Amino acid sequence: MSNWLEKQVAARIERQQLLAVDNPPLLWAIVDESVLWRLVGGEEIMRDQLAALIEAAAVNHVTVQVVPKERAGTAGLSGPFVIATMDGEPDAIYLDDAAEGRVASNSSEITEILNWYDAIRADALPAQASVDLISKVRQDRWMRL
């Protein structure tokens, strides 16, 4: 494994461990249904990834929602972003794209992204329906060995 890849894996594992600490942060993930169907890394990896989503969604401080494929294009298709909210602090927003990531800095951009988030959540299935869909896709698409 390359040094860069090892660093990426280590960073991902460290971020995941944040969800297992006392008083963990709230995580609210919204994904497009297409990512549940797209083969990345092989069938076994897809089965494991979807199982991990289902398992994570069972924890009180984690919510997973899916935007179903029947919805028209949403604001979320413009790229991934992370909203970090802390009591008494202004929201911080991290935007990511293929070349680099950056932190949104001006208030009008932050307001626009918060509005995108609300629009995406409005398009997404409720949490339990999302978990049911993830389970169905896992069974129908990735369990055929």
KOLTI-474584 format. One record per residue (C-alpha): residue number from 1; residue in one letter; x, y, z. Coordinates in Angstrom, 1 decimal, always signed. Layout:
<rs>
+-----+------+--------+--------+--------+
|  nr | rest |      X |      Y |      Z |
+-----+------+--------+--------+--------+
| NUM |    A |      X |      Y |      Z |
...
+-----+------+--------+--------+--------+
</rs>
This chain:
<rs>
+-----+------+--------+--------+--------+
|  nr | rest |      X |      Y |      Z |
+-----+------+--------+--------+--------+
|   1 |    M |   +0.0 |   +0.0 |   +0.0 |
|   2 |    S |   +1.4 |   +3.4 |   -0.9 |
|   3 |    N |   +2.3 |   +5.9 |   +1.8 |
|   4 |    W |   -0.5 |   +8.3 |   +0.6 |
|   5 |    L |   -3.1 |   +5.5 |   +0.7 |
|   6 |    E |   -1.9 |   +4.4 |   +4.2 |
|   7 |    K |   -2.4 |   +8.0 |   +5.4 |
|   8 |    Q |   -5.9 |   +8.1 |   +3.9 |
|   9 |    V |   -6.9 |   +4.9 |   +5.5 |
|  10 |    A |   -5.5 |   +5.9 |   +8.9 |
|  11 |    A |   -7.4 |   +9.2 |   +8.7 |
|  12 |    R |  -10.6 |   +7.5 |   +7.8 |
|  13 |    I |  -10.3 |   +5.0 |  +10.7 |
|  14 |    E |   -9.5 |   +7.9 |  +13.1 |
|  15 |    R |  -12.7 |   +9.8 |  +11.9 |
|  16 |    Q |  -14.8 |   +6.7 |  +12.4 |
|  17 |    Q |  -13.5 |   +6.3 |  +15.9 |
|  18 |    L |  -14.9 |   +9.7 |  +16.8 |
|  19 |    L |  -18.4 |   +8.1 |  +16.6 |
|  20 |    A |  -17.5 |   +5.6 |  +19.4 |
|  21 |    V |  -16.3 |   +8.0 |  +22.1 |
|  22 |    D |  -18.3 |   +9.2 |  +25.1 |
|  23 |    N |  -20.6 |  +12.1 |  +24.0 |
|  24 |    P |  -20.0 |  +11.5 |  +20.3 |
|  25 |    P |  -20.9 |  +14.1 |  +17.7 |
|  26 |    L |  -24.2 |  +13.9 |  +15.8 |
|  27 |    L |  -23.6 |  +12.6 |  +12.3 |
|  28 |    W |  -26.3 |  +13.1 |   +9.7 |
|  29 |    A |  -25.3 |  +11.6 |   +6.3 |
|  30 |    I |  -27.4 |  +12.0 |   +3.2 |
|  31 |    V |  -26.4 |   +9.9 |   +0.1 |
|  32 |    D |  -27.8 |   +9.6 |   -3.4 |
|  33 |    E |  -29.4 |   +6.2 |   -4.1 |
|  34 |    S |  -27.0 |   +5.8 |   -7.1 |
|  35 |    V |  -24.1 |   +5.2 |   -4.8 |
|  36 |    L |  -25.8 |   +2.1 |   -3.3 |
|  37 |    W |  -25.9 |   +0.5 |   -6.8 |
|  38 |    R |  -22.5 |   +1.6 |   -8.2 |
|  39 |    L |  -19.8 |   -1.1 |   -7.9 |
|  40 |    V |  -16.7 |   +0.2 |   -6.1 |
|  41 |    G |  -14.1 |   -2.2 |   -5.1 |
|  42 |    G |  -16.0 |   -5.4 |   -5.7 |
|  43 |    E |  -19.3 |   -7.1 |   -4.5 |
|  44 |    E |  -17.9 |   -8.1 |   -1.1 |
|  45 |    I |  -16.8 |   -4.5 |   -0.4 |
|  46 |    M |  -20.2 |   -3.2 |   -1.4 |
|  47 |    R |  -22.0 |   -5.7 |   +0.8 |
|  48 |    D |  -19.7 |   -4.7 |   +3.7 |
|  49 |    Q |  -20.1 |   -1.0 |   +3.0 |
|  50 |    L |  -23.9 |   -1.1 |   +3.0 |
|  51 |    A |  -23.9 |   -3.3 |   +6.1 |
|  52 |    A |  -21.7 |   -0.7 |   +7.8 |
|  53 |    L |  -24.2 |   +2.0 |   +6.8 |
|  54 |    I |  -27.1 |   +0.0 |   +8.2 |
|  55 |    E |  -25.2 |   -0.7 |  +11.4 |
|  56 |    A |  -24.2 |   +3.0 |  +11.8 |
|  57 |    A |  -27.8 |   +4.1 |  +11.3 |
|  58 |    A |  -28.8 |   +2.0 |  +14.3 |
|  59 |    V |  -26.9 |   +4.2 |  +16.6 |
|  60 |    N |  -28.8 |   +7.1 |  +18.2 |
|  61 |    H |  -26.4 |   +9.8 |  +17.2 |
|  62 |    V |  -26.2 |   +8.7 |  +13.5 |
|  63 |    T |  -28.9 |   +9.4 |  +10.9 |
|  64 |    V |  -28.5 |   +8.1 |   +7.4 |
|  65 |    Q |  -30.9 |   +9.2 |   +4.7 |
|  66 |    V |  -31.1 |   +8.4 |   +1.0 |
|  67 |    V |  -32.2 |  +10.6 |   -1.8 |
|  68 |    P |  -34.1 |   +8.2 |   -4.1 |
|  69 |    K |  -33.3 |   +8.0 |   -7.8 |
|  70 |    E |  -36.9 |   +9.1 |   -8.7 |
|  71 |    R |  -36.1 |  +12.6 |   -7.4 |
|  72 |    A |  -35.0 |  +15.2 |   -9.9 |
|  73 |    G |  -31.5 |  +16.5 |   -9.7 |
|  74 |    T |  -30.8 |  +18.0 |   -6.3 |
|  75 |    A |  -28.4 |  +20.6 |   -4.9 |
|  76 |    G |  -26.3 |  +17.7 |   -3.5 |
|  77 |    L |  -25.2 |  +16.7 |   -7.0 |
|  78 |    S |  -23.0 |  +19.7 |   -7.1 |
|  79 |    G |  -20.5 |  +17.9 |   -4.8 |
|  80 |    P |  -20.0 |  +16.7 |   -1.2 |
|  81 |    F |  -19.9 |  +19.1 |   +1.7 |
|  82 |    V |  -19.7 |  +18.9 |   +5.5 |
|  83 |    I |  -21.5 |  +21.2 |   +7.9 |
|  84 |    A |  -19.9 |  +21.3 |  +11.4 |
|  85 |    T |  -22.0 |  +22.9 |  +14.1 |
|  86 |    M |  -20.9 |  +23.5 |  +17.7 |
|  87 |    D |  -22.8 |  +25.1 |  +20.5 |
|  88 |    G |  -22.2 |  +28.8 |  +20.6 |
|  89 |    E |  -20.1 |  +28.8 |  +17.4 |
|  90 |    P |  -21.0 |  +29.7 |  +13.8 |
|  91 |    D |  -21.4 |  +26.9 |  +11.4 |
|  92 |    A |  -18.3 |  +25.8 |   +9.5 |
|  93 |    I |  -18.7 |  +24.3 |   +6.1 |
|  94 |    Y |  -16.1 |  +22.2 |   +4.2 |
|  95 |    L |  -16.6 |  +21.8 |   +0.5 |
|  96 |    D |  -14.9 |  +19.0 |   -1.4 |
|  97 |    D |  -14.3 |  +18.5 |   -5.1 |
|  98 |    A |  -12.0 |  +16.3 |   -7.3 |
|  99 |    A |   -9.1 |  +18.7 |   -7.0 |
| 100 |    E |   -9.2 |  +20.0 |   -3.5 |
| 101 |    G |  -11.3 |  +20.9 |   -0.5 |
| 102 |    R |  -11.9 |  +24.2 |   +1.1 |
| 103 |    V |  -13.7 |  +25.9 |   +3.9 |
| 104 |    A |  -16.6 |  +28.2 |   +3.0 |
| 105 |    S |  -15.8 |  +31.6 |   +4.5 |
| 106 |    N |  -18.4 |  +34.2 |   +3.7 |
| 107 |    S |  -21.8 |  +34.4 |   +5.3 |
| 108 |    S |  -23.8 |  +34.4 |   +2.0 |
| 109 |    E |  -22.0 |  +31.3 |   +0.8 |
| 110 |    I |  -22.7 |  +29.6 |   +4.1 |
| 111 |    T |  -26.4 |  +30.6 |   +4.0 |
| 112 |    E |  -26.6 |  +29.2 |   +0.4 |
| 113 |    I |  -25.1 |  +25.9 |   +1.4 |
| 114 |    L |  -27.4 |  +25.6 |   +4.5 |
| 115 |    N |  -30.3 |  +26.1 |   +2.1 |
| 116 |    W |  -29.0 |  +23.4 |   -0.2 |
| 117 |    Y |  -28.8 |  +21.1 |   +2.8 |
| 118 |    D |  -32.4 |  +21.8 |   +3.7 |
| 119 |    A |  -33.5 |  +21.1 |   +0.1 |
| 120 |    I |  -31.6 |  +17.8 |   +0.0 |
| 121 |    R |  -33.1 |  +16.7 |   +3.3 |
| 122 |    A |  -36.5 |  +17.5 |   +2.0 |
| 123 |    D |  -35.9 |  +15.3 |   -1.1 |
| 124 |    A |  -34.5 |  +12.4 |   +1.0 |
| 125 |    L |  -36.5 |   +9.5 |   +2.4 |
| 126 |    P |  -37.1 |   +9.4 |   +6.1 |
| 127 |    A |  -34.4 |   +7.6 |   +8.1 |
| 128 |    Q |  -36.1 |   +4.2 |   +8.5 |
| 129 |    A |  -37.3 |   +4.2 |   +4.9 |
| 130 |    S |  -33.7 |   +4.9 |   +3.9 |
| 131 |    V |  -32.3 |   +2.0 |   +6.0 |
| 132 |    D |  -35.0 |   -0.2 |   +4.5 |
| 133 |    L |  -33.9 |   +0.8 |   +1.0 |
| 134 |    I |  -30.2 |   +0.3 |   +1.8 |
| 135 |    S |  -31.1 |   -3.2 |   +3.1 |
| 136 |    K |  -33.1 |   -4.0 |   +0.0 |
| 137 |    V |  -30.3 |   -2.9 |   -2.4 |
| 138 |    R |  -27.8 |   -4.8 |   -0.4 |
| 139 |    Q |  -29.9 |   -8.0 |   -0.7 |
| 140 |    D |  -31.1 |   -7.5 |   -4.3 |
| 141 |    R |  -27.8 |   -6.2 |   -5.9 |
| 142 |    W |  -24.9 |   -7.3 |   -3.7 |
| 143 |    M |  -25.9 |  -10.7 |   -2.2 |
| 144 |    R |  -25.8 |  -12.7 |   -5.4 |
| 145 |    L |  -22.7 |  -14.8 |   -5.2 |
+-----+------+--------+--------+--------+
</rs>
